[in-house]
Amino acid sequence: MNQRLKLLYLADIRFPLERANGIQTMEACHAAASFGHDVTLLVRADTRRPSRDPFDFYDLSPIETLHVCQVQVWGTHQMRRVGYLLHVIFRVIACEDYDAILTRDLGVASILLRLPGKKIPPVIYESHNFDPLVAESLSSVVSGGRAASEAKRRRLLAREERVWCQADGYISTTQGLYTELIKRFGHRQRAVVIPNGVRIPAERAFVSPKESSDPLLVYAGHLYPWKGVDVIVHSLQFLSKVRLVIVGGVPSEDDLGRLQELARALGVQKRITFTGLVPRKRVPSLLADGDVLVLPTLAVGSLGNYTSPLKLFEYMASGKPIVASNIPAIREVLTDEHNAVLVEPGDGEALGRGIKRVISDQGFAGRIARRAFDEATNYSWNQRAGRVMDLLTAVVQDRHRQN
């Protein structure tokens, strides 16, 4: 990976974005730039809020080889989408000479692959889910969501096939998703599985768990129904003297209110603290305060095969014992009673038993936490960037040989 590349990363999102999509995008670009590659991240400016520095927002040091370009577009969602895409097409064809383009936006990748082949650099697509099945499950995934029409699912399926078959390189974040793609569209070259990552400090030390008379559970992340946070609230009925901190929740969405109402209905509201959305730099200390970290993701449709949640790797890096749902994508990283306790998804009583298993045996809790802590280094953003750049270098060399 000695070749220095000039890369364009395309993300049609308002920026900086507090959701996992924005975090993962910025971390991935920052890690690639730290290797000396020249990275341009092209995003949409957040026209509804005062300007915010993305490096400060994501608690990252500025780096001169990472350029964040914010496109100013206004109007409806569709108008902003069109404005961004027009800017992308102009930049790709007329402006810059990039070695490769990377995106996790299926629509952007599909449009780029329809442009004249010799006019654009190699396109590498990074897939985090299978859009047709996600669209089909939308009513179960987000509050107020509605399943997409059959016509839209067909369009998404056509895009998935086009990008799988025509992209110069392909990254899947889970083995389950990669297997699904092969089953549907067949094998292809230059396709790899690379999970998401986590920031690993240069200096870190494992601290053994300590016994507590009122153990603290922590969940950090979004509160969409498929994330399973409702299940943690239910589990408190089976756990005495256990407290819960729920970190996250977008103010403009209904999920936080839904969970607060559930807590009141179950009579456990006095044991739960809702922090709401917090600055990114606060999350590690909130995780460090916990005695057990909980990842209760539901097995909604096929999503259990696809998810590579950032919180999973952040939990591992924290050195705290983890209780998580026993679903295929989580099992790609965690093993029951090796580096976590895995429980039946969607079952509050089973989650409660898993938590009791951890808080009742400090020796066991320390062993699984230590293994997860050590294994987290395999998922650092720099490790991930190295693998991504190996793929990109191979793809760029393929293009040079073709020319």
N, C-alpha and C positions, 0 to 999 in steps of 0.2 A: 504494500500500500504506500509506495514511495511517490507515486505520481500526484502532483498537486492539481486538483480539479477546480473548475469554475462551475458552480452549481446554482440552479434556480429551484427554489422550493415554493410551490404554489399552494396557498391555503385560502379559500374563499370564506373567511371568517372575520368578524369584527375583531379588532386587535388593539390592545391586549384583551384576551378572553379568559374569564375565570374558570371555564370548564376544562375537563380533562383534555379535550381536543387541543385547546390553546397551550396548555402546559406541555403536553407531549410534543407538539410541534416546535415550541421554543427550545425545549431541552435537546431535542434531536438535532436541530440546526446549530445550537451552541456547541454541542459535542463534536459535530463534524468540523465546525470552524476551528475548534481547539486543536485539531490535527493539522491546521495550516491550510485547509481548503478554503477557497473564496466562496462564501455562501450568501446568496441574496434570498431573503424571505419576503415574498410578495403577498400582502394581506390587504384587507379593507380597513381603512381608518374607522374608529368608533366615533361616528358623527353625533352621537347623542350624549356624549360625556366629555368633560375637559380632557385635553391631551394628557396621556400618562406614558412615562418612559417604560418600555417593555422590559428592559434589563432590571430596573428597580421593581417593577410589578412582579416579576418572576424570581426576584432575589438572585440574580445572576450578574457576574462581573461583565462589564462591557468588553467586547473583543473586536479588534479592528477588522478581522476577516469575516464578521457577520454583519450584514447590512439589512436592516428591516425597512422595507419600502411599503408605505401605507397609501393605498389608492383611495382617493376621495370620490365616493359615489353616494348619491342620495336617492330618495324616492321609496317606492314599495320594495318588498323583498325581491320580486322578479326584476325590477329595474336595477337594483343594486347588483344582482347576479349578472345581468346582461352587461352592465358597465364594467364589472370586474373581468368578465370573459373577453370583452373587446380589448381591454388593456393588456391581458395576457397574450392574446393573439398578436397584437401589434408589437409587444416587447419580444416575443419569441421569433417572429418572422423578420422584423425590420430593425430591431435595436441592438441586441446583444448577441455575442457569440459564446454561448454556454456549452460546456462539455456534456451536461446531462440535466434533465428536469426530473424532479421528484415531487410526487403529490400523493395525498391520501384521499383526495376528492374524486370519486368515481366519475362524476359528470365532467369535471375538468379533464381527466385522463382520456375519457371517451372522445371529447371534442378535439383534443390535441392529436389523437391518432387518426382523425379524419383529415387533418391538414396534409398538404403535399409532403411526402416522406423525406425528401432531400432538403426540405426547408427547415426542419426542426431537429434539435438534438435528440439523442435517445431519451425515451420516456420510461421512468421506473415508477410503478404504482405500488403503494403500500396499503394493503387491505386490512381493515380492522373488523369487518363483519361482511356478511353476505346480504346485500341490500334488499333483494326481493323478499327474503324470509323475514328480515327485520320489518319491512313495510307491512307484511302480512300480520305480524304480531304487534303492531303499533298500539293497539287498544290495551294490551297488557303491559306494554313497556313504559309508557309515560302517562301521567294523569291527563285525562281529556283527549288522549290520542285516538285516532280512528284508523282502522285497517285500510290500506290503500286499495284502490280499485284493481280489478283484474287487468285492465289495460295498462295501468301504471306499473304493475308487477311485471308484465311482459316487457315493457320498455326497460325496466331495470335489469331484467334477465339478459336482454340483448346487449346492454352495456357491459354487464359482467363478462359475458362471453367475448365481446370485442376486446376488452382490456386484457383479459387472461390470454387470449390468443395473439394479440398484436403488440402489447407492451414489450419493450426491449428487456426489461427486468421486472421481477414481481416479488414482493415481500408480503408474507402472511404473518400475522402476529401470533397465531396458534396453529398447532398441528391439526386440530380438528377442522379449522377453516380450510387449511391446505388440502386435507383429505376430501372435503366436500367439493372443492374446486376441481380436483382431479377426477372425482367420480362423475361430475357433470360435464366437464369439458375436455378431459383427457390430459395426458402428461405434456409438459413443456420444459424447455431449457431456461436457465437463468431464473429459477424460482427458488426461494429459500424461506425458511421459517425463522423469524427473529422476534422474540417477545418484546414487550415494552421494557422500560428500564427504571432506574432509581439513581438519585444522586448519592454517592458514597463519599463522605468526608475523608480527607487525607489522613487524619488522625481520629481513630475511634476505638472504643473499648467496651467490651461486653460487661454488663452489670447484672448479676444474678437476681432473679425475682425475690422479693421479700414478702413474707406472710402479712396479710392485712385483715383487720377485723371487719372492714366494710369495703370489699374489693371494688375497683373501678373498671368498668368496661368502657371502651372507646370505639366508636365508629367514625370514620372520616371519609366523606365523599358526598356524592349527590344522593338525593332522597327519592328518586323515581321509584315507582312500585316494584320494578323488577330487581332493584338493588336489595330488596328484602329487609329494609330497616324496620318495617312493621313487625317482622318476626322477632327482632331483638326486643322490641317493646313488649310483645307477648311473652317472651321468655322470662321477663322479670316476675311474672306470676309464679314461676317455679323456683325463684331464687330469692332467698331472704337476705337482707342486709347487703345487697349488691346495688351499686349505683351505676348510672350510665351517662356518658357524655356523647352527644351526637353533634359532630362537627360538619357543617355544610348546610346547604339549602339556599336556593336562589330566591330573593325576596319577591320577584315578580311571578313566581310559580306557586301552586297550591299545595305542594307536598309537605312543607313545614307545618302548615295549619292542619293538614290531615293527620299527621303524626301526633301533634299536640292534642288534638281531639281524641285520638285513640288512647293516648296515655291517660287522659282524664276519665274516659269510659272504663278503663281497666283499673283505675285507682292507683296508678303507679307514677303519676305526674311529679310527685315530690321527690322521687329518686332519679329524675332525668333532668339533665341540663342541656338545653339547646343553644349552641353558640351562634347559629346562623353562619353565614359566609364569613370567613376570616382571611386575612392576608396569608399568602403562601408561606411566608417565613415563620408564621406561628405554628404551622401544622406539626413539625417535628417535636416541639416541646409539649404539645397537647398529647401526642402519641406517647411520649416519654412518661407522662403522668399516669398512664393507664396500667392496670395490672393484667388485663387481657384485651387483645384487639380482635374485633369481630368482623368477619367478612361473610354476610349471609345471603349472597347472590342467589336469586331464584333460577330454576331451570325452566325458563319461559321459551317454549318452542325449541328452536335449535340454538338459541343464544348461549346456552351453557357450553356449547362447543367452541364459541368464538371469542368470548371476552378475555382480554388480557389487561385487567384493571391496574392502574398505576398504584392504587392503595395496597394491592397485594405485595408489591416489591417494597413500598415504603414501610409496610408493617414488618416485613422480614428484616429490613435494615435497622429498624428501631431496637431490636433485641428483646422484644416482648413476645410472650406466647400468643399464638394465633389459634382461634377457633373459626373455621370456615365451612362453607357449603361443599358437600361432596358431589361436585359436578365435573364433567370431563375437562374443561379448560383449566380449572383450578388444580386438578390432579396432574396436569402437565408440569406443575411447579412444586406443589405441596404433596406430601405423603402422610397418610394418617399415622400418628404416633411416632413419626420420624422427625418432622419439622413443624407439625401442626396437629390439631385435632379436627377431623373432618366429620360433619354431621349431615343428616338428611335435610335437604333444602326445603324451606317452607314450613318447617315443623318447630314451633316455639319450644315445645317440651324437649325435643331432641337437642335443640340448641342449648337449652338450660342444662341438660345432662353433660354436654360437652364442656360447657363452662365450669360446671362443678368438678369435672375430671381434672381440670387445670388448677383451679384455686384450692383444691383439697390436697394436692401433692406438689409441693414446691420443688422437689427434686426432679420430678417428671417435667414440670413447667420449665425449669431451667434448662433441661436437656433439649427439649424441642425448640426453645427460643434460641439457644446457642447455635444449633444446627442451621436454623433459618438465617440468623445473623451472619454466620460464616458464608452460607451459600448466596446471600444477597450480592456479594461482590461479583458473582458471575453475571449479574444483570445490571451492572453499572451502565450509565449512559455512554461512557467512553468505550466500554466493551461492546456495547450495541453499535455505536458509531463505527467501530473498527470493522464489524461484520457487514454493515451497510456499505461502507466505502469499498470493501473487497468486492462486493457485487457490482457497485457502480464502476469501479476500475475495469472489471472484466467486460462489462457492457460497452464501455467507451472503447476498449481495445477491439471488441467485435466490430464496432462501427468503423474504426480506422482500417481494419483489414478489409471490410466490404468496399471501402472507398479506394 
